[in-house]
Amino acid sequence: MSGPHVDAVVVGGGLAGITAALDLAASGASVALVERRRRLGGLTWSFAHHGLQLDNGQHVFLRCCDAYRGFLSRIGSAGDVELQPRLEITAVRPGPGAGTPPTSGTLGRNDLPAPLHLGRSLLRYPLMSRSERLRVGRAVLGLRRLDLDDPALDEETFGSWLDRHGQGPGALGALWDLITVATVNLPAREASAAIAAMVFRTGLLEDHAAADLGWSRLPLGILHGERAAATLERAGVSLRMEETVVSVGPADEGCPGPLGVTTTSGPLGADMVVVAVPHTVAGSLLPAGSFPGQELLEKLGTSAIVNLHVVFDRQVTDLPLLAGVGSPVQWVFDRSASAGLDGNGQYLALSLSAADHLVGRHPDLIAAELLPELERLLPEARGARVLETLVTKERAATFRAAPGSSCLRPGPSTSTPGLSVAGAWTATGWPATMEGAVRSGHAAAAAALDSSGRRSPTRRPTTKRPTGKPPTGQRPPARQSPARQPTTEEVA
């Protein structure tokens, strides 16, 4: 039985799929986006909980994330993010004994050219010994000389590479893992040297402003999902929500178009299809032989991220974010304003990457372990009353960026004309980040258009690192609309 025909079908409504759909629509194609959930945004979503709007996890970006920042502008959300005028991270190490005060230091930059922009901050960084601070320069020089395209770099861990460049356990915990765990979702001892080195080169060593941090001032469900849905509808994209794709491939006889997409609502014929789903699904959804190594995708594995959400009866810190060193608490974000918390309380979100060990633990046990550790980092929390805790878990938050993973990541093109793949797990040159997802969407749309004989869109990601000042005149947050309640699989 033949079904309706559109020029392009995009499977998946995460950042990659949204980007691809907008690019395809911009080329003049009629586009249908199929998403199995009732929301857009993929792994960046929000939910309502006891009157607050909570994000499933905490997502930050860097000034050098030009594709992601372009995505925000495209959907009308660029004015609703905070971007530091200069990189500034407060790192805190708990005191050595019960009741002893923590030690804090700041990692930041000045306006000197990279990598000199970090020199003063590193030389004064109190969470490393003097000898450790001096030896950082050896690793920095080594990173600047690396050939990131050398396949051998993906055959070892970043930790072993750092060992050879004079970085001991103290430097690893106080500096290198601070960034590696948060961006690669693995510690340096487990992460691919190729992927981790790319993060440090791009974010810290090529442009002095590249690593300035940004984050949302709205719930992510609004910043990404709702804004993207409105933008897609204005672009003429048909949104087919709560509809699951069963198969993708060459069209059956009688189906209009060279490609066919079968969903739970019936078949669709198309000239182009972009499959923008996790790698754990893509391998079985695509036709066999779509790209070399398709049968090995499961070897990419997954790495979890867990968040502990804590509501206090009073303010316990005036920092928008901080990083824990020598603590199971990795990153802490003040999300009180974005969540809509009124009064004098404070809502903190503790983000724990590389958290496979926590996925199977009961939420009460996670809270019981982390709350005392949070008090060791923030002494003001010791006298505050905890009003509520909640744990959210993303069991397969990212692919596992271990040695050997780079060669498992395919490009956007497949062996079937008009069919392409997208997702942060594809060969974007980035780890599994929002930036990588958006870049993959651009690449997949261009590949589908090119292989089907259509004109590629003019909007392409750029590799130029923006160095200008952060946007000014940011408008205040929009009124927060109700979000859905999460399922039991999403919130522990």
HELIX and SHEET records of a PDB file:
HELIX    1   1 LEU A   15  ALA A   26  1                                  12    
HELIX    2   2 ASP A   66  ARG A   74  1                                   9    
HELIX    3   3 ALA A   78  ASP A   80  5                                   3    
HELIX    4   4 LEU A  116  LEU A  118  5                                   3    
HELIX    5   5 GLY A  119  LEU A  123  1                                   5    
HELIX    6   6 ARG A  130  ARG A  145  1                                  16    
HELIX    7   7 PRO A  151  GLU A  155  5                                   5    
HELIX    8   8 PHE A  158  ARG A  164  1                                   7    
HELIX    9   9 PRO A  169  ALA A  171  1                                   3    
HELIX   10  10 LEU A  172  TRP A  176  3                                   5    
HELIX   11  11 ASP A  177  VAL A  184  1                                   8    
HELIX   12  12 ALA A  193  PHE A  200  1                                   8    
HELIX   13  13 ARG A  201  LEU A  205  3                                   5    
HELIX   14  14 LEU A  220  LEU A  220  1                                   1    
HELIX   15  15 GLY A  221  GLU A  226  3                                   6    
HELIX   16  16 ARG A  227  ARG A  234  1                                   8    
HELIX   17  17 HIS A  279  LEU A  285  1                                   7    
HELIX   18  18 GLN A  294  LEU A  300  5                                   7    
HELIX   19  19 SER A  336  ALA A  339  1                                   4    
HELIX   20  20 ASP A  356  VAL A  359  1                                   4    
HELIX   21  21 PRO A  363  LEU A  377  1                                  15    
HELIX   22  22 PRO A  379  GLY A  383  5                                   5    
HELIX   23  23 SER A  406  LEU A  408  5                                   3    
HELIX   24  24 MET A  434  SER A  451  1                                  18    
SHEET    1   A 6 SER A 238  MET A 241  0                                        
SHEET    2   A 6 VAL A  31  GLU A  35  1                                        
SHEET    3   A 6 HIS A   5  VAL A  11  1                                        
SHEET    4   A 6 GLY A 266  VAL A 275  1                                        
SHEET    5   A 6 LEU A 259  THR A 263 -1                                        
SHEET    6   A 6 VAL A 245  PRO A 250 -1                                        
SHEET    1   B 5 SER A 238  MET A 241  0                                        
SHEET    2   B 5 VAL A  31  GLU A  35  1                                        
SHEET    3   B 5 HIS A   5  VAL A  11  1                                        
SHEET    4   B 5 GLY A 266  VAL A 275  1                                        
SHEET    5   B 5 LEU A 419  VAL A 421  1                                        
SHEET    1   C 2 SER A  46  HIS A  49  0                                        
SHEET    2   C 2 LEU A  52  ASP A  55 -1                                        
SHEET    1   D 3 VAL A  60  LEU A  62  0                                        
SHEET    2   D 3 LEU A 213  SER A 216 -1                                        
SHEET    3   D 3 VAL A  81  LEU A  83 -1                                        
SHEET    1   E 7 THR A 103  GLY A 108  0                                        
SHEET    2   E 7 GLU A  88  ARG A  93 -1                                        
SHEET    3   E 7 LEU A 321  GLY A 324  1                                        
SHEET    4   E 7 TRP A 331  ASP A 334 -1                                        
SHEET    5   E 7 GLN A 346  LEU A 352 -1                                        
SHEET    6   E 7 SER A 303  PHE A 312 -1                                        
SHEET    7   E 7 VAL A 386  THR A 398 -1                                        
END                                                                             
